[in-house]
Amino acid sequence: MLPVEHPFTAPRRASPLPLSLASASRSEDLQWVGGTSSKGPNGNRESLSALPVVPRSGRGFLPGLADSRAGPRPCTRQGSGAPAPGSGATVFALSSGQGRCGIAVIRTSGPASGQALRSLTAPRDLPPARKACLRLLSDPRSGEPLDRALVLWFPGPQSFTGEDCAEFHVHGGPAVVSGVLQALGSVPGLRPAEAGEFTRRAFAHGKLSLTEVEGLADLIHAETEAQRRQALRQLDGELSHLCRGWAETLTKALAHVEAYIDFGEDDNLEEGVLDRADSEVRELEVALGAHLRDARRGQRLRSGAHVVVAGPPNAGKSSLVNLLSRKPVSIVSPEPGTTRDVLETPVDLAGFPALLSDTAGLREGVGPVEQEGVRRAQKRLEQADLILAVLDASDLASPSSCNFLDTVVIPAGAGSPNGRSQRLLLVLNKSDLLPAGGPDPSADLPPYLLLSCLTGEGLDGLLEALRKELAALCGDPSTGPPLLTRARHQHHLQGCLDALGHYKQAKDLALAAEALRVARGHLTRITGGGGTEEILDIIFQDFCVGK
């Protein structure tokens, strides 16, 4: 079956007016994604191999470009084509947290939701849509009262999943929740929901794009203020909107290229069609490159920046880790060399997520066990996003302090041992041991922060410095463009950028058009178009049952 004709697939016709691409390049005119756009003189679709080669001056052959033409697919909202598991069934689950609580929320989704609501409530008529009503819940098998609860009715498609949904806001005692769940299980056509099934149904019905689904998962798991802000922006569709805008840019560029393939010798074709496509591709390359350079920031914001606390023995590293984490992570002792391994703990530092690592004191001439701890500490320093370099403010002239300054603090400004630029904050601990009014023993040091882990003096200044450093590492979740929070996003953006590189190298327009299709395919897969079931399964496993 052939798709509806549009200006790029229709046979040539004589036209008294100049051909305009303004309307032809709109996305609704491209009825199919992934197929070729050229027809032969008889109106039948031809393969790219049958196309006449239209050379592009100064462009080389397109090597190894995968054929993305798996057949025509309708252009729909991203995410609306994936079938929900057990599609057609009605599912139910506890949506609020497990355990005793004031109010528990039980929800259903599917065509039998109305029947479930009628079966458990008295009176048996459905409440007004999207209005809370107080109803007596009874077991449909025995008629035994279960609870007096608020119920809500959400007829599809105006619901979270796009299907008919019902909610039961019951008292949160375990016996009440268990009784209502058992009663729902007795209603014909209902079954318990799988993990993430409600959200997957919302995705399948086009209520959420895949990036919005990921934002919802991140919002549920957010532990810091920065993570909450970033997740909410992604749930609101900022990243999916950006990707769709990029895809529209490629759609227009592809329209221009295919117009030239079909009408290249037509005097009615606007001048500069290919130049316009090239300009759009160049602008998109710049935008994609900027986002890829910032990709690590979004992943740090989601997973936590790696902050390593390092210094010579007995400088107060473990005390600082315990102070920042607000719990006894490390053993604190006046004896040097107490910490002999890397101890890690996730923390909220000034609203940003971080993985805080306590390391062994860096020194030479120690036993084999402590030396292994020193080796591991040095390895973590190479991997750190931010180094908290700790020195004893009352013992700056010691050999271990001087060696740490020379080998870690001063070289950090030029980059890490593996060539990656690193950030470092120098902290002079034990400021309570400095004599009042005495000379400053640290006048020749790089910029530093004074702190006393014992009294807490200087902690506010350290937290403010950490906030600025982590904001630079993770990005500001409140402003700026949407961040790439997952490796999947980065992979597809890089794939899109690579395909645009193939477009620039293509010697003929048929291959150039194919490169644009591949690039656009990568962008649509970010928001859920053409995603495989395996990828979707992994993403939806992040959700609990009932979400």
LOSEDREN-696007 format. One record per residue (C-alpha): chain; residue number from 0; residue in three letters; x, y, z. Coordinates in steps of 0.05 Angstrom, whole numbers. Example, Ala and Ser with C-alpha at 12.3 -4.5 7.8 and 13.67 -1.06 7.14 Angstrom:
BEGIN
ATOM kette  nr rest      X      Y      Z
ATOM     A   0  ALA    246    -90    156
ATOM     A   1  SER    273    -21    143
This chain:
BEGIN
ATOM kette  nr rest      X      Y      Z
ATOM     A   0  MET      0      0      0
ATOM     A   1  LEU     28     67    -21
ATOM     A   2  PRO     27    127     26
ATOM     A   3  VAL    -12    190     12
ATOM     A   4  GLU     22    231    -41
ATOM     A   5  HIS     58    294    -20
ATOM     A   6  PRO     99    343    -62
ATOM     A   7  PHE    161    300    -58
ATOM     A   8  THR    130    234    -78
ATOM     A   9  ALA     79    257   -130
ATOM     A  10  PRO     96    251   -204
ATOM     A  11  ARG    117    315   -236
ATOM     A  12  ARG     61    359   -261
ATOM     A  13  ALA     63    423   -299
ATOM     A  14  SER     51    482   -254
ATOM     A  15  PRO     40    554   -274
ATOM     A  16  LEU     66    577   -206
ATOM     A  17  PRO    136    570   -176
ATOM     A  18  LEU    143    511   -130
ATOM     A  19  SER    146    534    -57
ATOM     A  20  LEU    179    491     -3
ATOM     A  21  ALA    149    531     54
ATOM     A  22  SER     89    486     59
ATOM     A  23  ALA    122    423     31
ATOM     A  24  SER    173    421     87
ATOM     A  25  ARG    122    419    143
ATOM     A  26  SER    125    355    183
ATOM     A  27  GLU     51    338    169
ATOM     A  28  ASP     67    334     94
ATOM     A  29  LEU    116    278    107
ATOM     A  30  GLN     66    222    117
ATOM     A  31  TRP    117    167    126
ATOM     A  32  VAL    183    159    162
ATOM     A  33  GLY    238    113    139
ATOM     A  34  GLY    218    102     67
ATOM     A  35  THR    246    131      3
ATOM     A  36  SER    210    190    -28
ATOM     A  37  SER    223    182   -102
ATOM     A  38  LYS    174    153   -152
ATOM     A  39  GLY    185    133   -223
ATOM     A  40  PRO    147    161   -282
ATOM     A  41  ASN     90    112   -271
ATOM     A  42  GLY     81    134   -199
ATOM     A  43  ASN    109     71   -167
ATOM     A  44  ARG    159     76   -110
ATOM     A  45  GLU    230     60   -130
ATOM     A  46  SER    289     39    -86
ATOM     A  47  LEU    348     84    -75
ATOM     A  48  SER    391     38   -117
ATOM     A  49  ALA    346     53   -177
ATOM     A  50  LEU    352    128   -169
ATOM     A  51  PRO    395    167   -217
ATOM     A  52  VAL    457    193   -182
ATOM     A  53  VAL    453    267   -169
ATOM     A  54  PRO    525    289   -154
ATOM     A  55  ARG    543    338    -99
ATOM     A  56  SER    605    378   -114
ATOM     A  57  GLY    664    365    -68
ATOM     A  58  ARG    632    309    -29
ATOM     A  59  GLY    660    239    -20
ATOM     A  60  PHE    628    170    -16
ATOM     A  61  LEU    585    153     44
ATOM     A  62  PRO    620     92     75
ATOM     A  63  GLY    584     39    116
ATOM     A  64  LEU    519     76    125
ATOM     A  65  ALA    466     27    152
ATOM     A  66  ASP    402     23    113
ATOM     A  67  SER    347     49    158
ATOM     A  68  ARG    290     38    109
ATOM     A  69  ALA    253    -17    145
ATOM     A  70  GLY    189      2    110
ATOM     A  71  PRO    140     60    118
ATOM     A  72  ARG    115     77    188
ATOM     A  73  PRO     62    128    204
ATOM     A  74  CYS     87    192    237
ATOM     A  75  THR     54    193    306
ATOM     A  76  ARG     70    224    372
ATOM     A  77  GLN    132    191    400
ATOM     A  78  GLY    116    134    447
ATOM     A  79  SER     45    122    423
ATOM     A  80  GLY     63     61    382
ATOM     A  81  ALA     89     14    436
ATOM     A  82  PRO     39    -37    461
ATOM     A  83  ALA     28    -40    535
ATOM     A  84  PRO     40   -108    568
ATOM     A  85  GLY    -25   -146    573
ATOM     A  86  SER    -59    -92    531
ATOM     A  87  GLY   -135    -96    539
ATOM     A  88  ALA   -132   -123    610
ATOM     A  89  THR   -151    -81    671
ATOM     A  90  VAL    -98    -78    725
ATOM     A  91  PHE    -98    -55    797
ATOM     A  92  ALA    -44    -41    849
ATOM     A  93  LEU    -27     -1    911
ATOM     A  94  SER      3     65    885
ATOM     A  95  SER     24     95    951
ATOM     A  96  GLY     81     67    993
ATOM     A  97  GLN     78      1   1029
ATOM     A  98  GLY     66     -1   1104
ATOM     A  99  ARG     20     34   1153
ATOM     A 100  CYS      1    105   1134
ATOM     A 101  GLY    -56    155   1140
ATOM     A 102  ILE    -83    147   1070
ATOM     A 103  ALA    -67     93   1019
ATOM     A 104  VAL    -82    102    944
ATOM     A 105  ILE   -104     41    903
ATOM     A 106  ARG   -113     51    829
ATOM     A 107  THR   -140     13    769
ATOM     A 108  SER   -130     23    695
ATOM     A 109  GLY   -166    -10    637
ATOM     A 110  PRO   -235    -21    607
ATOM     A 111  ALA   -263    -56    670
ATOM     A 112  SER   -245      2    717
ATOM     A 113  GLY   -316     26    717
ATOM     A 114  GLN   -342    -43    734
ATOM     A 115  ALA   -291    -48    790
ATOM     A 116  LEU   -315     18    819
ATOM     A 117  ARG   -388     -4    815
ATOM     A 118  SER   -373    -72    846
ATOM     A 119  LEU   -340    -44    909
ATOM     A 120  THR   -381     19    921
ATOM     A 121  ALA   -451     35    945
ATOM     A 122  PRO   -489     66    910
ATOM     A 123  ARG   -469     28    847
ATOM     A 124  ASP   -470     87    799
ATOM     A 125  LEU   -404    119    778
ATOM     A 126  PRO   -385    184    811
ATOM     A 127  PRO   -378    248    769
ATOM     A 128  ALA   -313    247    729
ATOM     A 129  ARG   -252    274    765
ATOM     A 130  LYS   -291    291    829
ATOM     A 131  ALA   -277    258    896
ATOM     A 132  CYS   -337    225    928
ATOM     A 133  LEU   -343    191    996
ATOM     A 134  ARG   -368    119    987
ATOM     A 135  LEU   -375     56   1028
ATOM     A 136  LEU   -330      1   1001
ATOM     A 137  SER   -355    -70   1006
ATOM     A 138  ASP   -329   -138    986
ATOM     A 139  PRO   -369   -157    923
ATOM     A 140  ARG   -368   -231    942
ATOM     A 141  SER   -396   -226   1013
ATOM     A 142  GLY   -422   -155   1018
ATOM     A 143  GLU   -379   -144   1080
ATOM     A 144  PRO   -360    -71   1091
ATOM     A 145  LEU   -286    -57   1080
ATOM     A 146  ASP   -277     18   1091
ATOM     A 147  ARG   -308     86   1080
ATOM     A 148  ALA   -264    118   1028
ATOM     A 149  LEU   -257    173    976
ATOM     A 150  VAL   -264    147    905
ATOM     A 151  LEU   -248    181    839
ATOM     A 152  TRP   -267    163    768
ATOM     A 153  PHE   -223    183    708
ATOM     A 154  PRO   -254    163    642
ATOM     A 155  GLY   -204    155    586
ATOM     A 156  PRO   -171    185    548
ATOM     A 157  GLN   -167    241    600
ATOM     A 158  SER   -128    201    651
ATOM     A 159  PHE    -56    187    669
ATOM     A 160  THR    -53    123    627
ATOM     A 161  GLY   -102    145    573
ATOM     A 162  GLU   -149     89    594
ATOM     A 163  ASP   -209     87    641
ATOM     A 164  CYS   -180     94    712
ATOM     A 165  ALA   -207     91    782
ATOM     A 166  GLU   -175    109    848
ATOM     A 167  PHE   -193     87    919
ATOM     A 168  HIS   -165    132    974
ATOM     A 169  VAL   -172     86   1034
ATOM     A 170  HIS   -147     87   1105
ATOM     A 171  GLY    -76     63   1105
ATOM     A 172  GLY    -80      5   1154
ATOM     A 173  PRO    -51    -60   1127
ATOM     A 174  ALA   -116    -98   1137
ATOM     A 175  VAL   -157    -46   1099
ATOM     A 176  VAL   -108    -44   1041
ATOM     A 177  SER   -105   -120   1038
ATOM     A 178  GLY   -181   -126   1040
ATOM     A 179  VAL   -191    -76    983
ATOM     A 180  LEU   -137   -109    940
ATOM     A 181  GLN   -168   -178    950
ATOM     A 182  ALA   -237   -150    933
ATOM     A 183  LEU   -210   -120    868
ATOM     A 184  GLY   -178   -186    851
ATOM     A 185  SER   -246   -220    854
ATOM     A 186  VAL   -276   -173    801
ATOM     A 187  PRO   -277   -208    732
ATOM     A 188  GLY   -227   -179    683
ATOM     A 189  LEU   -179   -150    735
ATOM     A 190  ARG   -109   -173    751
ATOM     A 191  PRO    -51   -146    793
ATOM     A 192  ALA     -7    -96    756
ATOM     A 193  GLU     66   -110    739
ATOM     A 194  ALA    122    -63    760
ATOM     A 195  GLY    117      2    720
ATOM     A 196  GLU     55    -20    682
ATOM     A 197  PHE     14     43    694
ATOM     A 198  THR     70     87    667
ATOM     A 199  ARG     82     39    609
ATOM     A 200  ARG      9     45    589
ATOM     A 201  ALA     15    121    592
ATOM     A 202  PHE     74    116    545
ATOM     A 203  ALA     38     67    499
ATOM     A 204  HIS    -22    115    493
ATOM     A 205  GLY     22    175    479
ATOM     A 206  LYS     11    209    546
ATOM     A 207  LEU     86    210    560
ATOM     A 208  SER    147    208    516
ATOM     A 209  LEU    204    162    536
ATOM     A 210  THR    245    220    563
ATOM     A 211  GLU    185    242    604
ATOM     A 212  VAL    179    171    631
ATOM     A 213  GLU    253    174    651
ATOM     A 214  GLY    241    242    684
ATOM     A 215  LEU    184    211    724
ATOM     A 216  ALA    229    155    747
ATOM     A 217  ASP    283    205    766
ATOM     A 218  LEU    232    247    804
ATOM     A 219  ILE    210    187    845
ATOM     A 220  HIS    283    170    862
ATOM     A 221  ALA    307    242    872
ATOM     A 222  GLU    344    251    937
ATOM     A 223  THR    370    323    929
ATOM     A 224  GLU    340    389    910
ATOM     A 225  ALA    381    392    845
ATOM     A 226  GLN    358    322    825
ATOM     A 227  ARG    285    341    838
ATOM     A 228  ARG    290    404    795
ATOM     A 229  GLN    324    367    737
ATOM     A 230  ALA    274    309    740
ATOM     A 231  LEU    215    357    740
ATOM     A 232  ARG    241    394    679
ATOM     A 233  GLN    249    328    642
ATOM     A 234  LEU    180    305    663
ATOM     A 235  ASP    152    370    638
ATOM     A 236  GLY    178    351    569
ATOM     A 237  GLU    235    400    560
ATOM     A 238  LEU    284    348    533
ATOM     A 239  SER    232    315    488
ATOM     A 240  HIS    210    383    461
ATOM     A 241  LEU    283    399    445
ATOM     A 242  CYS    293    332    410
ATOM     A 243  ARG    229    340    370
ATOM     A 244  GLY    252    409    349
ATOM     A 245  TRP    317    380    324
ATOM     A 246  ALA    279    325    288
ATOM     A 247  GLU    236    378    253
ATOM     A 248  THR    299    413    230
ATOM     A 249  LEU    323    348    199
ATOM     A 250  THR    254    337    168
ATOM     A 251  LYS    259    404    133
ATOM     A 252  ALA    329    391    110
ATOM     A 253  LEU    308    323     84
ATOM     A 254  ALA    249    356     48
ATOM     A 255  HIS    296    404     13
ATOM     A 256  VAL    343    348     -9
ATOM     A 257  GLU    287    303    -34
ATOM     A 258  ALA    255    362    -70
ATOM     A 259  TYR    320    371   -108
ATOM     A 260  ILE    322    297   -124
ATOM     A 261  ASP    252    300   -154
ATOM     A 262  PHE    253    370   -184
ATOM     A 263  GLY    327    385   -192
ATOM     A 264  GLU    319    402   -266
ATOM     A 265  ASP    254    439   -257
ATOM     A 266  ASP    257    514   -270
ATOM     A 267  ASN    202    525   -219
ATOM     A 268  LEU    244    499   -161
ATOM     A 269  GLU    268    553   -113
ATOM     A 270  GLU    341    571   -117
ATOM     A 271  GLY    388    553    -60
ATOM     A 272  VAL    350    492    -37
ATOM     A 273  LEU    412    451    -22
ATOM     A 274  ASP    447    510     10
ATOM     A 275  ARG    388    518     57
ATOM     A 276  ALA    393    445     77
ATOM     A 277  ASP    468    451     88
ATOM     A 278  SER    457    512    132
ATOM     A 279  GLU    405    476    174
ATOM     A 280  VAL    451    417    183
ATOM     A 281  ARG    510    461    204
ATOM     A 282  GLU    468    496    257
ATOM     A 283  LEU    443    430    284
ATOM     A 284  GLU    514    403    287
ATOM     A 285  VAL    534    461    332
ATOM     A 286  ALA    475    450    379
ATOM     A 287  LEU    487    375    383
ATOM     A 288  GLY    561    385    397
ATOM     A 289  ALA    546    433    454
ATOM     A 290  HIS    499    384    487
ATOM     A 291  LEU    546    326    479
ATOM     A 292  ARG    601    366    513
ATOM     A 293  ASP    554    377    572
ATOM     A 294  ALA    530    304    574
ATOM     A 295  ARG    574    285    633
ATOM     A 296  ARG    543    341    674
ATOM     A 297  GLY    473    312    668
ATOM     A 298  GLN    497    243    686
ATOM     A 299  ARG    533    270    747
ATOM     A 300  LEU    469    306    768
ATOM     A 301  ARG    430    241    764
ATOM     A 302  SER    482    193    794
ATOM     A 303  GLY    525    239    836
ATOM     A 304  ALA    592    274    827
ATOM     A 305  HIS    652    236    852
ATOM     A 306  VAL    683    276    909
ATOM     A 307  VAL    747    248    938
ATOM     A 308  VAL    774    270   1006
ATOM     A 309  ALA    850    264   1005
ATOM     A 310  GLY    910    287   1045
ATOM     A 311  PRO    968    265   1089
ATOM     A 312  PRO    955    220   1149
ATOM     A 313  ASN    920    250   1210
ATOM     A 314  ALA    898    313   1174
ATOM     A 315  GLY    825    302   1192
ATOM     A 316  LYS    799    270   1128
ATOM     A 317  SER    754    220   1164
ATOM     A 318  SER    728    275   1210
ATOM     A 319  LEU    709    317   1149
ATOM     A 320  VAL    674    258   1115
ATOM     A 321  ASN    633    245   1178
ATOM     A 322  LEU    617    319   1184
ATOM     A 323  LEU    593    325   1112
ATOM     A 324  SER    554    260   1112
ATOM     A 325  ARG    524    273   1181
ATOM     A 326  LYS    537    202   1202
ATOM     A 327  PRO    597    161   1227
ATOM     A 328  VAL    622    133   1161
ATOM     A 329  SER    695    129   1180
ATOM     A 330  ILE    733    111   1243
ATOM     A 331  VAL    766    172   1274
ATOM     A 332  SER    830    163   1315
ATOM     A 333  PRO    890    206   1334
ATOM     A 334  GLU    934    149   1308
ATOM     A 335  PRO    959    163   1236
ATOM     A 336  GLY    940    112   1183
ATOM     A 337  THR    873     91   1213
ATOM     A 338  THR    838     91   1145
ATOM     A 339  ARG    869     38   1100
ATOM     A 340  ASP    817     29   1046
ATOM     A 341  VAL    769     73   1006
ATOM     A 342  LEU    704     85   1043
ATOM     A 343  GLU    647    113   1001
ATOM     A 344  THR    579    142   1020
ATOM     A 345  PRO    526    179    979
ATOM     A 346  VAL    512    248   1007
ATOM     A 347  ASP    473    311    993
ATOM     A 348  LEU    524    367    988
ATOM     A 349  ALA    491    436    985
ATOM     A 350  GLY    432    407    947
ATOM     A 351  PHE    473    367    897
ATOM     A 352  PRO    484    291    897
ATOM     A 353  ALA    554    267    909
ATOM     A 354  LEU    592    202    923
ATOM     A 355  LEU    639    221    979
ATOM     A 356  SER    703    178    985
ATOM     A 357  ASP    748    176   1046
ATOM     A 358  THR    818    152   1028
ATOM     A 359  ALA    881    129   1063
ATOM     A 360  GLY    932    182   1083
ATOM     A 361  LEU    984    192   1028
ATOM     A 362  ARG   1054    177   1054
ATOM     A 363  GLU   1113    133   1038
ATOM     A 364  GLY   1152     82   1078
ATOM     A 365  VAL   1093     44   1106
ATOM     A 366  GLY   1075    -30   1110
ATOM     A 367  PRO   1045    -70   1053
ATOM     A 368  VAL    972    -64   1077
ATOM     A 369  GLU    974     12   1084
ATOM     A 370  GLN   1014     18   1020
ATOM     A 371  GLU    957    -17    983
ATOM     A 372  GLY    909     34   1014
ATOM     A 373  VAL    954     90    988
ATOM     A 374  ARG    954     59    918
ATOM     A 375  ARG    878     56    919
ATOM     A 376  ALA    874    127    943
ATOM     A 377  GLN    917    151    885
ATOM     A 378  LYS    873    112    837
ATOM     A 379  ARG    811    146    863
ATOM     A 380  LEU    844    214    856
ATOM     A 381  GLU    852    201    782
ATOM     A 382  GLN    777    186    777
ATOM     A 383  ALA    753    244    820
ATOM     A 384  ASP    708    299    793
ATOM     A 385  LEU    726    342    854
ATOM     A 386  ILE    783    334    904
ATOM     A 387  LEU    776    359    975
ATOM     A 388  ALA    849    366    994
ATOM     A 389  VAL    855    367   1070
ATOM     A 390  LEU    916    392   1108
ATOM     A 391  ASP    929    402   1182
ATOM     A 392  ALA    931    478   1191
ATOM     A 393  SER    977    470   1251
ATOM     A 394  ASP   1026    424   1215
ATOM     A 395  LEU   1037    454   1145
ATOM     A 396  ALA   1112    449   1148
ATOM     A 397  SER   1114    374   1159
ATOM     A 398  PRO   1146    331   1103
ATOM     A 399  SER   1080    295   1089
ATOM     A 400  SER   1042    361   1082
ATOM     A 401  CYS   1095    390   1036
ATOM     A 402  ASN   1097    327    993
ATOM     A 403  PHE   1020    328    987
ATOM     A 404  LEU   1022    400    965
ATOM     A 405  ASP   1075    386    912
ATOM     A 406  THR   1045    322    885
ATOM     A 407  VAL    970    334    889
ATOM     A 408  VAL    948    406    903
ATOM     A 409  ILE    994    445    857
ATOM     A 410  PRO    989    398    796
ATOM     A 411  ALA    913    396    800
ATOM     A 412  GLY    907    462    765
ATOM     A 413  ALA    941    433    703
ATOM     A 414  GLY    898    370    702
ATOM     A 415  SER    895    301    731
ATOM     A 416  PRO    947    246    718
ATOM     A 417  ASN    902    218    664
ATOM     A 418  GLY    899    285    628
ATOM     A 419  ARG    828    303    651
ATOM     A 420  SER    817    371    681
ATOM     A 421  GLN    800    367    755
ATOM     A 422  ARG    772    414    807
ATOM     A 423  LEU    803    419    876
ATOM     A 424  LEU    785    454    941
ATOM     A 425  LEU    842    462    991
ATOM     A 426  VAL    816    456   1063
ATOM     A 427  LEU    860    473   1123
ATOM     A 428  ASN    830    433   1180
ATOM     A 429  LYS    841    440   1255
ATOM     A 430  SER    837    516   1254
ATOM     A 431  ASP    819    512   1328
ATOM     A 432  LEU    892    494   1341
ATOM     A 433  LEU    920    558   1311
ATOM     A 434  PRO    942    610   1362
ATOM     A 435  ALA    895    670   1366
ATOM     A 436  GLY    925    732   1334
ATOM     A 437  GLY    987    693   1311
ATOM     A 438  PRO   1020    700   1243
ATOM     A 439  ASP    987    666   1184
ATOM     A 440  PRO   1026    602   1171
ATOM     A 441  SER    993    592   1103
ATOM     A 442  ALA   1009    657   1067
ATOM     A 443  ASP   1045    622   1010
ATOM     A 444  LEU    991    570    996
ATOM     A 445  PRO    940    569    939
ATOM     A 446  PRO    870    594    957
ATOM     A 447  TYR    843    554   1015
ATOM     A 448  LEU    786    548   1065
ATOM     A 449  LEU    796    547   1140
ATOM     A 450  LEU    756    495   1178
ATOM     A 451  SER    750    463   1245
ATOM     A 452  CYS    715    395   1243
ATOM     A 453  LEU    715    396   1319
ATOM     A 454  THR    677    462   1328
ATOM     A 455  GLY    644    468   1259
ATOM     A 456  GLU    674    536   1248
ATOM     A 457  GLY    682    549   1173
ATOM     A 458  LEU    632    495   1152
ATOM     A 459  ASP    583    545   1120
ATOM     A 460  GLY    639    573   1077
ATOM     A 461  LEU    659    503   1055
ATOM     A 462  LEU    588    485   1037
ATOM     A 463  GLU    580    548    995
ATOM     A 464  ALA    646    532    959
ATOM     A 465  LEU    621    461    947
ATOM     A 466  ARG    555    487    920
ATOM     A 467  LYS    592    529    868
ATOM     A 468  GLU    638    473    848
ATOM     A 469  LEU    583    422    842
ATOM     A 470  ALA    539    470    803
ATOM     A 471  ALA    596    477    753
ATOM     A 472  LEU    604    401    751
ATOM     A 473  CYS    531    382    747
ATOM     A 474  GLY    500    443    714
ATOM     A 475  ASP    445    487    742
ATOM     A 476  PRO    380    446    739
ATOM     A 477  SER    337    509    743
ATOM     A 478  THR    364    546    682
ATOM     A 479  GLY    398    532    616
ATOM     A 480  PRO    382    479    564
ATOM     A 481  PRO    357    409    586
ATOM     A 482  LEU    413    363    608
ATOM     A 483  LEU    427    293    582
ATOM     A 484  THR    419    250    644
ATOM     A 485  ARG    429    180    614
ATOM     A 486  ALA    481    145    571
ATOM     A 487  ARG    424    127    523
ATOM     A 488  HIS    413    201    506
ATOM     A 489  GLN    487    211    494
ATOM     A 490  HIS    492    150    449
ATOM     A 491  HIS    436    172    403
ATOM     A 492  LEU    460    244    400
ATOM     A 493  GLN    529    219    380
ATOM     A 494  GLY    497    174    328
ATOM     A 495  CYS    458    233    300
ATOM     A 496  LEU    521    275    297
ATOM     A 497  ASP    559    218    262
ATOM     A 498  ALA    503    212    210
ATOM     A 499  LEU    506    286    197
ATOM     A 500  GLY    580    277    184
ATOM     A 501  HIS    562    223    132
ATOM     A 502  TYR    513    272    101
ATOM     A 503  LYS    568    324     91
ATOM     A 504  GLN    612    271     58
ATOM     A 505  ALA    559    242     13
ATOM     A 506  LYS    575    246    -61
ATOM     A 507  ASP    504    239    -86
ATOM     A 508  LEU    438    264    -59
ATOM     A 509  ALA    406    195    -50
ATOM     A 510  LEU    459    177      1
ATOM     A 511  ALA    455    246     32
ATOM     A 512  ALA    380    238     42
ATOM     A 513  GLU    392    170     73
ATOM     A 514  ALA    441    200    122
ATOM     A 515  LEU    389    251    143
ATOM     A 516  ARG    339    194    155
ATOM     A 517  VAL    389    158    199
ATOM     A 518  ALA    403    222    238
ATOM     A 519  ARG    329    235    248
ATOM     A 520  GLY    319    163    270
ATOM     A 521  HIS    369    172    327
ATOM     A 522  LEU    332    234    352
ATOM     A 523  THR    264    199    350
ATOM     A 524  ARG    292    140    390
ATOM     A 525  ILE    311    188    446
ATOM     A 526  THR    238    204    457
ATOM     A 527  GLY    214    132    446
ATOM     A 528  GLY    202    125    371
ATOM     A 529  GLY    226     58    345
ATOM     A 530  GLY    252     35    413
ATOM     A 531  THR    262    -39    422
ATOM     A 532  GLU    223    -77    474
ATOM     A 533  GLU    288    -95    511
ATOM     A 534  ILE    305    -22    522
ATOM     A 535  LEU    234     -6    544
ATOM     A 536  ASP    235    -64    593
ATOM     A 537  ILE    298    -38    626
ATOM     A 538  ILE    270     33    633
ATOM     A 539  PHE    203     12    662
ATOM     A 540  GLN    236    -35    712
ATOM     A 541  ASP    258     28    749
ATOM     A 542  PHE    186     36    772
ATOM     A 543  CYS    152      2    830
ATOM     A 544  VAL     86    -35    825
ATOM     A 545  GLY     30     15    823
ATOM     A 546  LYS     66     68    783
